[in-house]
Amino acid sequence: MGLIGFLIVGLIAGFLARLVVPGKDDFGILGTLVLGLVGSFVGGTLASLLSDGPAELGAAGIIGSIVGAIIALVVYNAVTGRKKRV
């Protein structure tokens, strides 16, 4: 996957993660893109840890990117104290 494809997958993954995780996020398009790219690396790392191959930092496909972006967004909200449950 080329750089443009990687950016498009990151943007889609970040957007879908923001749809799945409840609450309002004021990231904008650049923040959504970064969330998706971080999610892609998180998803790729989790996939390599769950498979028989060596653990390495790499990009994931669209499903792994979405799952990774959801995990990254939940962790970000927990660390920053945003969206506290009542």
C-alpha positions as CSV (number, residue, x, y, z in Angstrom):
1,M,0.0,0.0,0.0
2,G,1.4,3.4,-1.0
3,L,1.5,6.5,1.1
4,I,-1.8,7.8,-0.3
5,G,-3.6,4.5,0.4
6,F,-2.2,4.5,3.9
7,L,-3.5,8.0,4.6
8,I,-6.9,7.2,3.2
9,V,-7.2,4.0,5.3
10,G,-6.1,6.0,8.3
11,L,-8.7,8.7,7.7
12,I,-11.5,6.1,7.3
13,A,-10.4,4.2,10.4
14,G,-10.2,7.3,12.5
15,F,-13.6,8.5,11.3
16,L,-15.2,5.1,12.0
17,A,-13.5,4.9,15.5
18,R,-15.0,8.3,16.3
19,L,-18.4,7.0,15.3
20,V,-18.2,3.9,17.4
21,V,-16.8,5.5,20.6
22,P,-19.5,7.6,22.2
23,G,-19.1,11.3,23.0
24,K,-17.9,14.4,21.3
25,D,-14.3,14.5,20.0
26,D,-13.0,17.9,18.7
27,F,-10.2,16.5,16.6
28,G,-10.9,17.9,13.2
29,I,-9.8,16.2,10.0
30,L,-6.0,16.2,10.9
31,G,-6.7,14.7,14.3
32,T,-8.9,12.0,12.8
33,L,-6.2,11.2,10.3
34,V,-3.6,10.9,13.1
35,L,-6.0,8.7,15.2
36,G,-6.4,6.4,12.2
37,L,-2.7,6.2,11.6
38,V,-2.0,5.4,15.2
39,G,-4.8,2.9,15.1
40,S,-3.2,1.2,12.1
41,F,0.1,0.8,14.0
42,V,-1.7,-0.4,17.1
43,G,-3.8,-2.9,15.1
44,G,-0.7,-4.1,13.2
45,T,1.2,-4.7,16.4
46,L,-1.7,-6.5,18.0
47,A,-2.1,-8.7,14.9
48,S,1.6,-9.6,15.0
49,L,1.4,-10.4,18.7
50,L,-1.6,-12.7,18.1
51,S,-0.1,-14.5,15.1
52,D,2.8,-16.9,15.1
53,G,5.1,-14.4,13.5
54,P,7.6,-12.1,15.2
55,A,6.2,-9.0,17.1
56,E,7.0,-6.0,14.9
57,L,5.6,-2.6,14.5
58,G,3.7,-2.4,11.2
59,A,0.6,-1.1,9.5
60,A,-2.6,-3.1,9.6
61,G,-5.4,-3.5,7.1
62,I,-8.7,-1.6,7.4
63,I,-10.2,-3.9,10.1
64,G,-7.1,-3.9,12.2
65,S,-6.8,-0.1,11.7
66,I,-10.4,0.4,12.9
67,V,-9.9,-1.8,16.0
68,G,-6.6,-0.2,16.8
69,A,-8.1,3.3,16.4
70,I,-10.9,2.4,18.8
71,I,-8.4,1.2,21.3
72,A,-6.2,4.3,20.8
73,L,-9.3,6.6,21.3
74,V,-10.5,4.8,24.4
75,V,-7.0,5.0,25.9
76,Y,-6.6,8.7,24.9
77,N,-10.0,9.5,26.6
78,A,-9.0,7.6,29.7
79,V,-5.5,9.2,30.0
80,T,-6.8,12.8,29.4
81,G,-9.9,12.3,31.6
82,R,-12.3,13.1,28.9
83,K,-15.8,11.6,28.8
84,K,-16.0,10.5,32.4
85,R,-18.9,8.2,33.1
86,V,-21.5,9.4,35.5
